[in-house]
Amino acid sequence: MDFGEAQTRVKDLKKSPGNDKLLELYALYKQGSTGDVSGKRPGMLDIKGRAKYDAWAKQKGTSQDDAKTAYVALVERLVAQDG
């Protein structure tokens, strides 16, 4: 499975992964497609935006190729768990 196929497969999961896995997927996707986090951290009232920003910021310094590989591996585990 490649990065593009993983993006498609994750949308077809029968059940949604938990919030922690969703944040990990988001962070790895953004790091793999865009690189290190940029822009200002969202304010306290934007809880969802702040969580996404923080998850992405944890990936800072990870190469785009490594992030893509980790994203694909995570999607493969989720697909296997989903049945």
C-alpha atoms as an extended CHARMM CRD file, in Angstrom:
* protein
*
        83  EXT
         1         1  MET       CA              0.0000000000        0.0000000000        0.0000000000  PROA      1               0.0000000000
         2         2  ASP       CA              1.3510000000        3.4550000000       -0.8540000000  PROA      2               0.0000000000
         3         3  PHE       CA              0.5920000000        6.8580000000        0.6980000000  PROA      3               0.0000000000
         4         4  GLY       CA             -2.1950000000        7.6960000000       -1.7730000000  PROA      4               0.0000000000
         5         5  GLU       CA             -3.8690000000        4.3200000000       -1.4020000000  PROA      5               0.0000000000
         6         6  ALA       CA             -3.6430000000        4.6050000000        2.3970000000  PROA      6               0.0000000000
         7         7  GLN       CA             -5.5080000000        7.9330000000        2.2320000000  PROA      7               0.0000000000
         8         8  THR       CA             -8.3230000000        6.2200000000        0.3480000000  PROA      8               0.0000000000
         9         9  ARG       CA             -8.3820000000        3.1120000000        2.5530000000  PROA      9               0.0000000000
        10        10  VAL       CA             -8.6230000000        5.0770000000        5.7960000000  PROA      10              0.0000000000
        11        11  LYS       CA            -11.8470000000        6.6950000000        4.5680000000  PROA      11              0.0000000000
        12        12  ASP       CA            -13.3790000000        3.2420000000        4.0460000000  PROA      12              0.0000000000
        13        13  LEU       CA            -12.8760000000        1.9550000000        7.5920000000  PROA      13              0.0000000000
        14        14  LYS       CA            -16.0780000000        0.4280000000        8.9770000000  PROA      14              0.0000000000
        15        15  LYS       CA            -15.6230000000        2.0980000000       12.3670000000  PROA      15              0.0000000000
        16        16  SER       CA            -13.8930000000        5.3240000000       13.2120000000  PROA      16              0.0000000000
        17        17  PRO       CA            -10.6090000000        4.9920000000       15.0940000000  PROA      17              0.0000000000
        18        18  GLY       CA            -10.4320000000        6.6960000000       18.4740000000  PROA      18              0.0000000000
        19        19  ASN       CA             -9.4990000000       10.3640000000       18.7730000000  PROA      19              0.0000000000
        20        20  ASP       CA             -5.8700000000        9.5290000000       19.5740000000  PROA      20              0.0000000000
        21        21  LYS       CA             -5.5270000000        7.5170000000       16.3560000000  PROA      21              0.0000000000
        22        22  LEU       CA             -7.3450000000       10.1980000000       14.3520000000  PROA      22              0.0000000000
        23        23  LEU       CA             -4.9050000000       12.8220000000       15.6430000000  PROA      23              0.0000000000
        24        24  GLU       CA             -1.9620000000       10.5440000000       14.8410000000  PROA      24              0.0000000000
        25        25  LEU       CA             -3.2990000000        9.9810000000       11.3200000000  PROA      25              0.0000000000
        26        26  TYR       CA             -3.7710000000       13.7230000000       10.8500000000  PROA      26              0.0000000000
        27        27  ALA       CA             -0.2900000000       14.5540000000       12.1280000000  PROA      27              0.0000000000
        28        28  LEU       CA              1.4430000000       11.9330000000        9.9840000000  PROA      28              0.0000000000
        29        29  TYR       CA             -0.5750000000       12.9430000000        6.9260000000  PROA      29              0.0000000000
        30        30  LYS       CA              0.2770000000       16.6300000000        7.3470000000  PROA      30              0.0000000000
        31        31  GLN       CA              3.9370000000       15.9090000000        8.0590000000  PROA      31              0.0000000000
        32        32  GLY       CA              4.1170000000       13.5790000000        5.0460000000  PROA      32              0.0000000000
        33        33  SER       CA              2.3570000000       15.9260000000        2.6540000000  PROA      33              0.0000000000
        34        34  THR       CA              3.4540000000       19.3580000000        3.9190000000  PROA      34              0.0000000000
        35        35  GLY       CA              6.4440000000       18.9570000000        6.2270000000  PROA      35              0.0000000000
        36        36  ASP       CA              6.9950000000       20.6420000000        9.5840000000  PROA      36              0.0000000000
        37        37  VAL       CA              4.1140000000       22.4920000000       11.2050000000  PROA      37              0.0000000000
        38        38  SER       CA              3.8060000000       26.1730000000       10.3940000000  PROA      38              0.0000000000
        39        39  GLY       CA              1.6090000000       29.0720000000       11.4190000000  PROA      39              0.0000000000
        40        40  LYS       CA              0.3890000000       30.1450000000       14.8060000000  PROA      40              0.0000000000
        41        41  ARG       CA             -0.9600000000       27.7070000000       17.3580000000  PROA      41              0.0000000000
        42        42  PRO       CA             -4.7510000000       28.0950000000       17.6390000000  PROA      42              0.0000000000
        43        43  GLY       CA             -6.1270000000       29.8050000000       20.7260000000  PROA      43              0.0000000000
        44        44  MET       CA             -7.5460000000       28.1730000000       23.8360000000  PROA      44              0.0000000000
        45        45  LEU       CA            -11.1200000000       28.2870000000       22.5500000000  PROA      45              0.0000000000
        46        46  ASP       CA            -10.2720000000       26.2930000000       19.4020000000  PROA      46              0.0000000000
        47        47  ILE       CA             -9.8570000000       22.9730000000       21.1980000000  PROA      47              0.0000000000
        48        48  LYS       CA             -9.9940000000       20.8040000000       18.0800000000  PROA      48              0.0000000000
        49        49  GLY       CA             -7.6520000000       23.0340000000       16.0760000000  PROA      49              0.0000000000
        50        50  ARG       CA             -5.2210000000       23.2300000000       18.9720000000  PROA      50              0.0000000000
        51        51  ALA       CA             -5.1700000000       19.4290000000       19.3910000000  PROA      51              0.0000000000
        52        52  LYS       CA             -4.5060000000       18.9600000000       15.6770000000  PROA      52              0.0000000000
        53        53  TYR       CA             -1.7520000000       21.5820000000       15.6980000000  PROA      53              0.0000000000
        54        54  ASP       CA             -0.1080000000       20.0070000000       18.7620000000  PROA      54              0.0000000000
        55        55  ALA       CA             -0.2470000000       16.5100000000       17.2580000000  PROA      55              0.0000000000
        56        56  TRP       CA              1.3790000000       17.7770000000       14.0670000000  PROA      56              0.0000000000
        57        57  ALA       CA              3.9940000000       19.7290000000       16.0480000000  PROA      57              0.0000000000
        58        58  LYS       CA              5.0630000000       16.4690000000       17.7530000000  PROA      58              0.0000000000
        59        59  GLN       CA              6.1240000000       15.1860000000       14.3200000000  PROA      59              0.0000000000
        60        60  LYS       CA              8.4640000000       18.1520000000       13.7620000000  PROA      60              0.0000000000
        61        61  GLY       CA             11.7950000000       17.0230000000       12.3630000000  PROA      61              0.0000000000
        62        62  THR       CA             10.3890000000       13.7850000000       10.9440000000  PROA      62              0.0000000000
        63        63  SER       CA             11.1900000000       13.5370000000        7.2420000000  PROA      63              0.0000000000
        64        64  GLN       CA              8.2620000000       13.5220000000        4.8450000000  PROA      64              0.0000000000
        65        65  ASP       CA              9.2140000000       10.0290000000        3.6460000000  PROA      65              0.0000000000
        66        66  ASP       CA              9.3530000000        8.6720000000        7.2110000000  PROA      66              0.0000000000
        67        67  ALA       CA              5.9940000000       10.2720000000        8.0060000000  PROA      67              0.0000000000
        68        68  LYS       CA              4.4330000000        8.7390000000        4.8890000000  PROA      68              0.0000000000
        69        69  THR       CA              5.8330000000        5.3130000000        5.8240000000  PROA      69              0.0000000000
        70        70  ALA       CA              4.4640000000        5.6270000000        9.3750000000  PROA      70              0.0000000000
        71        71  TYR       CA              1.0750000000        6.7870000000        8.0230000000  PROA      71              0.0000000000
        72        72  VAL       CA              0.8260000000        3.7770000000        5.7130000000  PROA      72              0.0000000000
        73        73  ALA       CA              1.8230000000        1.4130000000        8.5490000000  PROA      73              0.0000000000
        74        74  LEU       CA             -0.8170000000        2.9180000000       10.8460000000  PROA      74              0.0000000000
        75        75  VAL       CA             -3.5200000000        2.6300000000        8.1770000000  PROA      75              0.0000000000
        76        76  GLU       CA             -2.5370000000       -1.0010000000        7.5510000000  PROA      76              0.0000000000
        77        77  ARG       CA             -2.9010000000       -1.7580000000       11.2980000000  PROA      77              0.0000000000
        78        78  LEU       CA             -6.2910000000       -0.0130000000       11.4090000000  PROA      78              0.0000000000
        79        79  VAL       CA             -7.5220000000       -1.8740000000        8.3170000000  PROA      79              0.0000000000
        80        80  ALA       CA             -6.3910000000       -5.1910000000        9.8400000000  PROA      80              0.0000000000
        81        81  GLN       CA             -8.2280000000       -4.3890000000       13.1130000000  PROA      81              0.0000000000
        82        82  ASP       CA            -11.3220000000       -3.2640000000       11.2300000000  PROA      82              0.0000000000
        83        83  GLY       CA            -11.6900000000       -6.6450000000        9.6050000000  PROA      83              0.0000000000
